[in-house]
Amino acid sequence: MFKRENRLARGVKFNNSCNFNTAEFALKEKKNGLLLNRFGIVVSKKIDKRAVVRNRIKRIFRQVLSDLNKNMVPGHDILFITRIGVLDKTKEENYGIIKNALEKAGLIKK
């Protein structure tokens, strides 16, 4: 679970955001003017009807993001909208996919 300060609040608009798409998820990113990153993860019932599966996907994403947050550029709101392709991937594959997407978005320090 993210700390409360790292959770994306409801009602945050991503109108002028940068979008990055993969087969597993869509990533929306915008600057928030703070000194920390805030994350949101959306897993709809279209992915799987069972809450157990949806929660497992969220846990995997939260763990990967908490590991990568140390190397990320601060001051961004980041929203992940998952797609059906995320079910076929293992935890390690998802880690690599998320890391590559964040690198392409320019959010990971080099």
C-alpha positions in Angstrom: 0.0 0.0 0.0 1.2 3.5 -0.8 1.6 6.1 1.8 -1.4 8.5 1.8 0.8 11.2 0.3 1.7 9.0 -2.6 -1.8 8.1 -3.5 -3.5 9.9 -6.3 -6.7 11.6 -5.0 -10.0 11.3 -6.7 -10.9 14.1 -9.1 -7.4 14.7 -10.5 -7.8 15.7 -14.2 -5.4 14.5 -16.8 -6.6 16.8 -19.6 -3.1 18.1 -20.6 -1.2 14.9 -19.9 1.3 12.8 -21.7 0.0 9.4 -22.7 2.0 6.2 -23.3 0.3 3.0 -24.4 1.4 -0.6 -24.2 -0.6 -3.8 -24.7 -0.8 -4.2 -20.9 -1.7 -0.7 -19.8 -2.1 3.0 -20.6 0.1 5.4 -18.7 -1.0 9.0 -18.1 1.4 11.4 -16.6 1.4 15.1 -15.7 3.3 17.4 -13.4 1.8 18.1 -10.0 3.9 20.9 -8.6 4.9 18.8 -5.5 8.1 17.3 -4.4 6.8 13.7 -4.6 5.1 11.4 -7.0 1.5 10.3 -6.7 0.2 7.1 -8.3 -3.2 5.7 -9.3 -4.0 2.2 -10.6 -7.3 1.4 -12.4 -8.3 -2.2 -13.0 -11.8 -2.4 -14.3 -14.2 -5.4 -14.2 -13.6 -5.9 -17.9 -10.2 -7.3 -17.0 -11.7 -9.9 -14.7 -15.0 -10.1 -12.7 -13.3 -11.5 -9.6 -12.0 -8.9 -7.1 -9.2 -11.3 -6.0 -7.7 -11.1 -9.5 -8.1 -7.3 -9.8 -6.5 -6.8 -6.3 -3.6 -9.1 -7.2 -2.9 -6.9 -10.3 -3.0 -3.8 -8.1 -0.6 -5.3 -5.6 1.9 -6.2 -8.3 1.8 -2.7 -9.7 2.1 -1.1 -6.3 5.1 -3.2 -5.4 6.9 -2.4 -8.7 6.1 1.3 -8.4 7.4 1.5 -4.8 10.6 -0.2 -5.9 11.0 2.2 -8.8 9.9 5.4 -7.0 13.4 5.8 -5.5 14.9 6.3 -9.0 12.1 8.4 -10.4 12.0 12.2 -11.0 9.8 13.7 -8.3 6.8 15.9 -9.0 4.5 13.9 -11.2 1.0 12.4 -11.0 1.0 9.0 -12.7 -2.1 7.0 -13.6 -2.0 3.4 -14.9 -5.1 2.1 -16.7 -4.7 -1.7 -17.1 -5.8 -3.7 -20.1 -6.5 -7.4 -20.6 -2.9 -8.2 -21.6 -1.7 -7.7 -18.0 -3.3 -11.1 -17.0 -0.9 -13.1 -19.2 2.3 -11.6 -17.7 4.3 -12.8 -14.7 5.4 -10.4 -12.0 8.9 -10.1 -13.5 7.6 -9.4 -17.0 5.3 -6.7 -15.6 8.2 -5.2 -13.7 10.2 -4.9 -17.0 7.2 -3.5 -18.9 6.4 -0.8 -16.3 10.1 0.2 -16.0 10.4 0.5 -19.8 7.3 2.6 -20.0 8.5 4.9 -17.3 11.9 5.3 -19.0 10.2 6.2 -22.3 8.1 8.8 -20.4 11.3 10.2 -19.0 10.3 9.6 -15.4 13.3 7.5 -14.3 16.6 9.2 -13.5 19.6 8.0 -15.5 
